[in-house]
Amino acid sequence: MTRRPLMTIGAAVASLALLAGCGGGGGEDAFSEEESDAGTIVIGSANFPENVLLMNMYAAALEDAGVTVETKPEIGAREVYMQALEDGSIDLLPEYNGALLAFLAAGQDQEVPRDVTSPEDVYDALQDVLPEGTETLPQSEAEDKDTLTVTQETAEEYDLTSIADLEPVAGDLVVGAGPEFRDRFQGLVGLEEVYGLTFKEFKPLDVGGPLTVNSLKDGSIDVGNIFSTDSSIETEGFVVLEDPENLYTSQNITPLIRSDKLTPEAEEALNAVSEALTTENLTEALARVQVDKDDPSVVAQEFLEQEGVIGG
């Protein structure tokens, strides 16, 4: 396989750095160019609750295996945390195979073939665009896709069941998502190219978080980018629009790690987490964080104990 250096994204990092500062544990240290200590694995996360939860699962499993870890949660969007991975200030991330493939391919001026949609095909294609010095471990069956989601009232008003149904009415609707959604293929770019959608307005909010959910609820947006494991879909009765053109490919959770930090102990621990995760049990664990407001580190610890990954 061919490994290529990560694309130059200085402008994106500069524009999104403020996002990292909003996180509970990101801060300036997340972007230090100093590499982590040789014996420590620094685990980062994106700036949304599920990724923070997964980061804590990786941390707890590694610590149980005797690995020294440090966590840097809520670094920001992919454009930011991938730069942190490249410069060595983080070593490990919970990633999503399809979204990572689309991001890396776009950075190398490539397109993901339309027939690359299954978890296995996406994972295989990902190997050809990984940054030099990084690798992915076996992916989990657990999956969390991007969705376009509307309220029940909006679905009934415009007779919406799929993203394709938005084409004649998108010009009257406001869509909300994280700021990076504006420029991503799996955002406004792909929605226009694949589905012919041009919305009335784009509102930059958060990445499938409370701002987007609350904006859907109060009607300040009509369509929201929410992740498929988000508990609000069930609790609020939202309607997830089908994706017949597979703009959102498989999104299996996949550990992405710097090769020089992958020891046998770390590999075994991370593989055990991936094997334990399913879409269903991840959704349940995430509800404890989002709905019950439990500490994600506590939820992660108890999840791994319940699944037999670590000792109680």
N, C-alpha and C positions, 0 to 999 in steps of 0.2 A: 504494500500500500504506500501511497505518497502522503507525507505529512507536510503541510505548508505552514509558514509563520502566520500568526494572527494578523488580520488586516489592520491598517492604520486607522484609528478611530479617535484621534485626538479631539476633533471638534465635537463628536458625540459625547466623549467623556466630559469635556468642559461644560456642555449644555446640560448634562444630566447629573453633574456632581452634587448639585443641591439636593437631589433625591437621596443620595447616600447620607447626607448630614441629617436627614429626617429620621433615620432608623435608630432603634434603641441601642444598637451596639456597633454600628458601622464606624462613623467618625473618621477623622483624618488618617488614623493609623491604617485603615483599610486600603489606603492608596499610597502608603509608603513604598518606596522602591527597594527597601531592605528586604531581602528574602528571609523567610522564617528560619528558626533554628533547625539544624540538621535533624535533631531527634524529635521535633514537634510537627504535627500535621495541623495546619491552620485551615479551618473549615469556614467557608463563607456561605451567605445565602442571599437570594433576591429579596426585594422589599415587599413580600406578601406573606400572609400567615402560614400557608401550607409549606412554603419553602423553608421558613424558619423552623417549623416543626420537624421537617425532614433533616435539617441540619443538626438539630438536637438528637434525633435518632442516631445519626452517624456518629456524633460525638460520644453518646452513651455507650454504643457498641464498641467503639475504638478504645475508650477508657477501660471498659470491662476486659478487653483483650490486652491491657497493659500498655497501650499506646498513649503518649502524652499529646493532648489536643488543646487547641485554642480556638474559640469561635468568634466570628465577626458577622453578626446577623445584619440583615436589612441593608446591605451595601448599596443597592439600587437596582436599576434595570440591567438587562444582559449586556448592553453596550458598555456599562461601567464595570460590572464584576468580571467580565472576560478580560478586560485590561488588567485588573488586579491579579487575575490568574497568570496572565502573561508575564507581568513584572515580578512575580514570585511573592507578592504580599499575601496571597492565599494559595492553598495547595489542593483544595478539594471542594466540590460543589455538588449538590443534588440538582441534576439537570433533567430535561424533558427532550427525548430523542428527536422528535419532529421539529420542534421549535429551534433547537440548537442546530439541526441540519439546515433549516431555512436561513438562519442567521449567518452561519459560516459560509454557505454556498453563495449568498448574496454578497458577502464581503470579498469573494473571489470571482465576482462577475459570472457566476454560474446560476443556472436554474435547476430546481429539483424536478426531475421528470414526473409527469402526472401519474405514472403508474407506480411510483414509489410511495405507497401508502400503508402497507402492512408493517407491523412492528419489526419483523425480521428484515424486510427490505430497507426500511428507514435506518435501522441500526447498521446494516452493511454499507449503505451509502454514506453514513456519517463517518466511517473509518477513513474515507478518502479526503475528507476536508478538515480533520482535526488539526489544531495547532501543533506545531512541532514540540515534542517534549511532554505531550499530554496523551492520555488514553482513557477509554471508557471501560468500565467493568460490565459484566452481564446485566442487562436491563431487567427491571421488575415487571411482573404482569400488571402491576398497578399503573393506572393511566389517569391523567388529568388534562383534558383538552380545553383549549380556548373555545368559547361559544359566543354567539350573538344571542342575547336573551332579551325578552320583552315581558311586560306584564300581561296577565290574562286579558285585561281590558283592551290593550293595544292589539293583541293577537286577534281578538274577536272583531275589533273595529276595522282592521285592514285585511282580515282573512289570511293571517300569516301562519304557516306551518314550517316553512323552510326559508333559508337566506334568499333563495331565488325569488320568493314572493315579495321581497322588498323592492325589487327593481322599479315597478311603476310608482311607488310611493316614497322612495328614499329621499327625494327632493323636498319632502314636507316634514322629514323627521330629523331629530337631533340624536347623534350617537355619542356615547361617552366611554372613555377608556383611559389607560395610562398614557402619558404624553408621547411615549415612543410608538404608540399605535398609529400615529399619523404617518410615519415614514417606513413602517415595516410591511413586507409583503404579506405577512399574516395579520395585516391591519388594513388601513384604508387603501394602500397600494394594490394589494391582492383582491380586495373586495371590488374595486373598480375594474381591474383587469379581468378577473374571473367571472364576476357576477354583473358587471356593468353598473355598480352602485355609486352614486354621487349623493351624499347626504346634504341636507340643508345646512348643517353645522356640525363641527366636531368640538366636543368639550373635553379638554384634558383634565382627567380626574386622578384616580389611582388605579393600581393594577388589580382589578377584580376585587377591590376592597370595599370598605364601608361607604366611601364617597360615591362610588359607582352604584352600589346597592341602594343607598338612600336617595340618590338622584333618580333612579328608576321608580322608586316608591312614591316620591313627591312630584313626579312628572316633569322635572327639569330636563331629563333626557327621555327619549323614547326607546332607544336601543342601547344595551350595555354589553361590554365585553366582560363576561364573568366565567370563572373556571368551572368545569363540569362537576367537581367535587364540592363546590361551595354549598354550605348548608342553607343559604338563603333561597336557593332554587326551590327547595321543598317547603321551607317555613313560610315563604312569601307567595307561593303558588306561581312562580315565574314560569314562562314558557321558553324552553330552549329550542331555537330554530334549527332544523335539520340542515346538513351541509352536503348536498348531493354532489357537488363538484370536488369534495375532499380538499378544500382549501386548508382545513386544519387536519393534518395527517395524524398518524398515531403519535401519542405523547407519553410514551412509557417513561417512568422515572429511572434515571440512569446515573450512576456515580461518574463524575468526571474528575480525574485526578492527575496531578503532575507525576510523570513516570518516576522521577527520582525519589518520590515519597511513598511509592507503593511497595511495602514489605509484605511478606507472606501473612503476617499477623493482621495487617490492615486489610489485605484482600479478603481473607476469610471472614473478618468481622463485617465488612461492607456487603459481601455476598449474602451473608446471613440476614441482614436487614432487607435486602432486595427480595430474597426468597420469602420472607415473612409478609411483605406488603401485598395487599390486594386493593383494588379500587374501593371495595366495600369497607374494609377495615380502616383504610386511610380516611375515607369520608366520615366514618364514625369518630375517629380520633380528632379530625379537624373540627368537627362540631363541638367537641369539648373546649377547643381553643376559641372558636368564633362565637358560639352561643353561650356556653357556660363560663367563658372567660378564665379558664384554667391556664396555669403557667405552662407554656409549651415544653419546657424542660421536664416538668413533672409528667405531663401527658406522654412524652417520648419514653421516659424511663418506665412508666407503668405499661405502656404498649409493648415494649421489648420484653419485659418480664412476663407479661401474659402470653406472648407468642413464643416464649422459651428461648429467645435469642440471648438473653443475659440472665444471670441468677438473681433471685429476689433478695 
